[in-house]
Amino acid sequence: MNYNLSGLFDENPLSTDKRLWEEFRLGDRASYQKLYSLYLTDLYNYGYKIIPNRAVVTDQIQDLFIDLWKYKEGLSEVKSIKSYLYRSLRNRIIKEVSQNKYIFSDMEATYANSQVVLPFENKIIESQTQSETIKKLDKAFIALSKRQREVINLLFYEKLSYEEVADIMSINLRSVYTLAWKALSVLRKELTCLIFAVFVYLLFNEY
């Protein structure tokens, strides 16, 4: 009798993540290229949520990876490659915006008026009222502050832990909990009871 035991000894994703980072730090180009291919799309999508400017986001990602290779030997161990890259990109974008305010003078208005894209919109109430429901969700998310939107995005869209969000945003864990709680409080006021209940259910059961 034959048994398939291949799944019993699969590597822990965290150990695989750690090994990839260590090989990159030691100068392995294949690991470096794998890091780039694995996280490029996620970094771009995340960066674009911070500032809706394709050129800025693309440039900052390229510069980030150039510096990673340049200073690889001086880098320390990381618990999560994704959270490390997100934090690095976030800091770079914030620095770029602060140094070139005249370029992004209308960024706030553009961001405030942009439609919020939710990963679970197509799952909420598949009926003739779906379009109206999505509009209400979009309006509710615009009512959140930038930091509240960022926390909700990182926690439930990017599927990061509270600890990773705290690391990325350079705030303490208690602040992350506070921002998330306040965001949900705002959404509860903006949405009907039914839509809010479905929203929370999807967040905590799928994301």
Contacts in CASP RR format, 6 or more apart in sequence:
PFRMAT RR
TARGET T0000
AUTHOR 0000-0000-0000
METHOD contacts of the structure
MODEL  1
MNYNLSGLFDENPLSTDKRLWEEFRLGDRASYQKLYSLYLTDLYNYGYKI
IPNRAVVTDQIQDLFIDLWKYKEGLSEVKSIKSYLYRSLRNRIIKEVSQN
KYIFSDMEATYANSQVVLPFENKIIESQTQSETIKKLDKAFIALSKRQRE
VINLLFYEKLSYEEVADIMSINLRSVYTLAWKALSVLRKELTCLIFAVFV
YLLFNEY
17 80 0 8 1.000
17 81 0 8 1.000
18 77 0 8 1.000
20 31 0 8 1.000
20 34 0 8 1.000
20 35 0 8 1.000
20 81 0 8 1.000
21 31 0 8 1.000
21 35 0 8 1.000
21 77 0 8 1.000
21 78 0 8 1.000
21 81 0 8 1.000
22 77 0 8 1.000
23 30 0 8 1.000
23 31 0 8 1.000
24 31 0 8 1.000
24 32 0 8 1.000
24 35 0 8 1.000
24 68 0 8 1.000
24 72 0 8 1.000
25 72 0 8 1.000
25 73 0 8 1.000
25 74 0 8 1.000
25 75 0 8 1.000
27 72 0 8 1.000
27 73 0 8 1.000
32 68 0 8 1.000
32 69 0 8 1.000
32 72 0 8 1.000
35 65 0 8 1.000
35 68 0 8 1.000
35 81 0 8 1.000
36 65 0 8 1.000
39 81 0 8 1.000
39 82 0 8 1.000
39 85 0 8 1.000
40 61 0 8 1.000
42 82 0 8 1.000
42 158 0 8 1.000
43 61 0 8 1.000
43 64 0 8 1.000
43 85 0 8 1.000
43 86 0 8 1.000
43 89 0 8 1.000
44 57 0 8 1.000
44 58 0 8 1.000
44 61 0 8 1.000
46 86 0 8 1.000
46 89 0 8 1.000
46 90 0 8 1.000
46 153 0 8 1.000
46 158 0 8 1.000
47 57 0 8 1.000
47 60 0 8 1.000
47 61 0 8 1.000
47 89 0 8 1.000
47 90 0 8 1.000
47 93 0 8 1.000
48 54 0 8 1.000
48 57 0 8 1.000
49 150 0 8 1.000
49 153 0 8 1.000
50 57 0 8 1.000
50 90 0 8 1.000
50 93 0 8 1.000
50 94 0 8 1.000
50 150 0 8 1.000
51 57 0 8 1.000
51 93 0 8 1.000
51 97 0 8 1.000
51 104 0 8 1.000
51 107 0 8 1.000
51 111 0 8 1.000
52 107 0 8 1.000
52 110 0 8 1.000
52 111 0 8 1.000
52 114 0 8 1.000
53 104 0 8 1.000
53 107 0 8 1.000
56 93 0 8 1.000
56 96 0 8 1.000
56 97 0 8 1.000
57 93 0 8 1.000
60 89 0 8 1.000
60 92 0 8 1.000
60 93 0 8 1.000
60 96 0 8 1.000
61 89 0 8 1.000
63 92 0 8 1.000
64 85 0 8 1.000
64 88 0 8 1.000
64 89 0 8 1.000
64 92 0 8 1.000
68 75 0 8 1.000
78 84 0 8 1.000
80 160 0 8 1.000
80 164 0 8 1.000
80 167 0 8 1.000
82 158 0 8 1.000
82 160 0 8 1.000
82 164 0 8 1.000
83 160 0 8 1.000
83 164 0 8 1.000
83 167 0 8 1.000
83 168 0 8 1.000
84 167 0 8 1.000
86 154 0 8 1.000
86 158 0 8 1.000
86 160 0 8 1.000
86 168 0 8 1.000
87 167 0 8 1.000
87 168 0 8 1.000
87 169 0 8 1.000
87 170 0 8 1.000
90 168 0 8 1.000
90 169 0 8 1.000
91 170 0 8 1.000
97 104 0 8 1.000
97 107 0 8 1.000
111 146 0 8 1.000
112 142 0 8 1.000
115 138 0 8 1.000
116 137 0 8 1.000
116 138 0 8 1.000
116 141 0 8 1.000
116 142 0 8 1.000
116 149 0 8 1.000
118 134 0 8 1.000
118 137 0 8 1.000
118 138 0 8 1.000
118 141 0 8 1.000
118 157 0 8 1.000
119 156 0 8 1.000
119 157 0 8 1.000
119 207 0 8 1.000
120 202 0 8 1.000
120 203 0 8 1.000
120 206 0 8 1.000
120 207 0 8 1.000
121 134 0 8 1.000
121 137 0 8 1.000
123 202 0 8 1.000
124 130 0 8 1.000
124 133 0 8 1.000
124 134 0 8 1.000
124 137 0 8 1.000
124 195 0 8 1.000
124 198 0 8 1.000
124 199 0 8 1.000
124 202 0 8 1.000
125 133 0 8 1.000
125 195 0 8 1.000
125 198 0 8 1.000
133 195 0 8 1.000
136 190 0 8 1.000
136 191 0 8 1.000
136 192 0 8 1.000
136 195 0 8 1.000
137 191 0 8 1.000
137 195 0 8 1.000
137 199 0 8 1.000
139 190 0 8 1.000
140 186 0 8 1.000
140 187 0 8 1.000
140 190 0 8 1.000
140 191 0 8 1.000
141 149 0 8 1.000
141 152 0 8 1.000
141 187 0 8 1.000
143 186 0 8 1.000
143 187 0 8 1.000
143 190 0 8 1.000
144 152 0 8 1.000
144 183 0 8 1.000
144 186 0 8 1.000
144 187 0 8 1.000
147 169 0 8 1.000
147 179 0 8 1.000
148 179 0 8 1.000
148 180 0 8 1.000
148 182 0 8 1.000
148 183 0 8 1.000
148 186 0 8 1.000
149 183 0 8 1.000
150 169 0 8 1.000
151 165 0 8 1.000
151 169 0 8 1.000
151 176 0 8 1.000
151 179 0 8 1.000
151 180 0 8 1.000
151 183 0 8 1.000
152 180 0 8 1.000
152 183 0 8 1.000
154 160 0 8 1.000
154 164 0 8 1.000
154 165 0 8 1.000
154 168 0 8 1.000
154 169 0 8 1.000
155 162 0 8 1.000
155 165 0 8 1.000
155 176 0 8 1.000
155 180 0 8 1.000
155 207 0 8 1.000
156 203 0 8 1.000
156 207 0 8 1.000
157 207 0 8 1.000
159 207 0 8 1.000
160 168 0 8 1.000
162 173 0 8 1.000
162 176 0 8 1.000
162 177 0 8 1.000
162 180 0 8 1.000
163 173 0 8 1.000
165 176 0 8 1.000
166 172 0 8 1.000
166 173 0 8 1.000
166 175 0 8 1.000
166 176 0 8 1.000
169 175 0 8 1.000
169 176 0 8 1.000
184 200 0 8 1.000
187 196 0 8 1.000
187 199 0 8 1.000
188 196 0 8 1.000
191 199 0 8 1.000
END
